[in-house]
Amino acid sequence: MPGGYLGGWYGDTGLDIAGRYLPVYAIAAGTLDYSEQGHTLWKGKGDTPGSVRIKLDEPIPHKGYKVTHVYYTHLSLLVTQQVEGSDKRKHVVAGEHIADSGIGNGVPHLHIGLLLDDQVEQDSWEFILREGDVRKVMGDYANGTLLPLRKKK
């Protein structure tokens, strides 16, 4: 999410990137599991309920596990609408515009999470990376880091 500021709370189930209605790009190539409204607990007034989950083409090794899925939530715009369980699933490439950030819990931001070993139900903390590990997998950015803007082609 170029132009967003890295944040995050110790122990959270992902990493927060502050910014209002900024473009969100796929961090790696993969196939959409879903790109639809829902899949978030934050459904209050003003919160944007769009979410995307991508099954990575190439899992990322991490501490004896493999990061197999990435999910994005609090999205205000979804480039592709695809319900979970669709027979026809869209493939995205790394860097492809998939959504725009929105608002969760009244705060403008994107929440991005990484899931391990094809465990996508998020019913066990064992298979969801916490904020610190997500940060390490994605480049070990510190809180307050401004993500660089994309260069125009």
C-alpha positions in Angstrom: 0.0 0.0 0.0 2.3 2.7 -1.2 2.0 5.9 0.8 0.8 4.1 3.9 2.4 4.2 7.3 3.4 0.9 9.0 1.8 0.4 12.3 0.7 -2.6 14.3 0.1 -3.8 17.8 2.2 -6.5 19.5 0.4 -9.8 19.3 -2.2 -8.7 16.6 -3.0 -11.2 13.9 -1.4 -9.2 11.2 0.1 -5.8 10.3 -1.8 -2.5 10.1 -0.9 0.0 7.4 -2.4 3.4 8.0 -3.8 5.4 5.1 -7.2 6.4 3.8 -8.4 4.9 0.5 -5.0 4.1 -0.9 -4.4 1.4 -3.6 -3.6 -2.0 -2.3 -1.4 -4.4 -4.5 -0.9 -8.1 -4.3 2.3 -8.8 -2.4 2.9 -12.0 -4.5 1.4 -14.0 -7.3 -1.5 -16.3 -6.4 -5.1 -17.3 -6.9 -8.0 -15.5 -5.2 -9.9 -17.5 -2.6 -12.3 -14.7 -2.3 -12.7 -11.0 -2.9 -15.9 -9.9 -1.3 -17.7 -8.2 1.5 -17.3 -9.8 4.9 -14.6 -11.9 6.5 -14.0 -9.3 9.2 -15.3 -8.7 12.7 -15.2 -4.9 12.2 -18.6 -4.1 10.8 -19.5 -1.0 12.7 -20.8 2.3 11.3 -18.4 3.7 8.8 -16.2 0.5 8.6 -15.5 -0.8 5.2 -16.1 -4.6 5.0 -14.2 -5.6 1.9 -11.7 -8.5 2.2 -9.4 -10.5 -0.1 -7.6 -13.7 0.5 -5.0 -15.0 -1.9 -3.4 -18.5 -2.0 0.2 -18.0 -2.9 1.7 -19.7 -6.0 5.0 -20.1 -4.1 4.7 -20.6 -0.3 7.2 -18.7 1.8 9.2 -20.7 4.4 8.9 -19.4 7.9 10.2 -21.1 11.1 9.4 -24.7 10.0 6.0 -23.7 8.4 5.0 -22.3 5.1 3.1 -19.0 4.5 0.5 -20.2 2.0 -2.1 -17.4 2.1 -2.3 -13.7 2.6 -5.4 -11.8 3.5 -6.3 -8.2 3.3 -9.2 -6.6 5.1 -10.9 -3.2 5.8 -11.1 -2.6 2.1 -13.3 0.1 0.6 -13.0 -1.0 -3.1 -12.5 -4.5 -4.5 -11.1 -4.6 -8.1 -12.6 -8.1 -8.6 -15.7 -9.4 -7.0 -15.4 -13.2 -6.3 -17.3 -15.1 -3.6 -15.6 -17.7 -1.5 -16.0 -21.2 -3.1 -16.3 -19.9 -6.6 -15.5 -22.5 -9.3 -13.8 -19.9 -11.4 -11.0 -18.2 -9.5 -8.9 -15.3 -10.7 -5.1 -15.4 -10.7 -3.3 -12.3 -9.7 0.3 -11.3 -10.3 2.6 -9.7 -7.8 2.0 -5.9 -7.8 -1.5 -6.2 -9.3 -4.0 -3.6 -8.0 -6.5 -5.7 -6.0 -8.3 -3.2 -3.8 -8.3 0.1 -2.1 -7.8 0.5 1.7 -10.6 1.6 3.9 -11.6 1.9 7.5 -11.7 -0.7 10.4 -12.8 0.1 13.9 -13.2 3.7 12.9 -9.5 4.0 11.8 -8.4 4.4 8.2 -6.0 1.5 7.5 -5.4 -1.8 5.8 -5.0 -5.0 7.8 -2.8 -7.6 6.2 -2.3 -11.1 7.6 -0.3 -14.2 6.7 -1.7 -17.7 7.2 0.3 -20.9 7.5 0.1 -24.4 6.0 -3.2 -24.0 4.2 -5.0 -23.4 7.5 -7.4 -20.7 6.4 -10.2 -21.0 8.9 -8.3 -18.8 11.5 -9.7 -20.8 14.3 -6.3 -21.7 15.7 -3.7 -19.1 16.7 -1.0 -21.7 15.7 -1.5 -20.9 12.0 -1.9 -17.1 12.0 1.3 -15.1 12.1 1.4 -12.3 14.7 2.4 -8.8 13.9 6.1 -9.2 14.7 6.4 -12.3 12.4 4.4 -10.7 9.6 6.7 -7.7 9.8 9.8 -10.0 9.5 8.4 -11.8 6.5 7.6 -8.5 4.8 10.9 -6.8 5.3 11.1 -6.0 9.0 9.8 -2.4 8.6 9.6 -0.4 11.9 6.4 1.3 13.1 6.0 4.7 11.5 7.8 3.7 8.3 6.3 5.4 5.2 5.9 2.9 2.4 7.4 4.4 -0.8 5.1 5.6 -3.6 5.0 3.5 -6.8 7.0 4.8 -9.7 4.8 5.7 -12.6 5.5 3.6 -15.7 
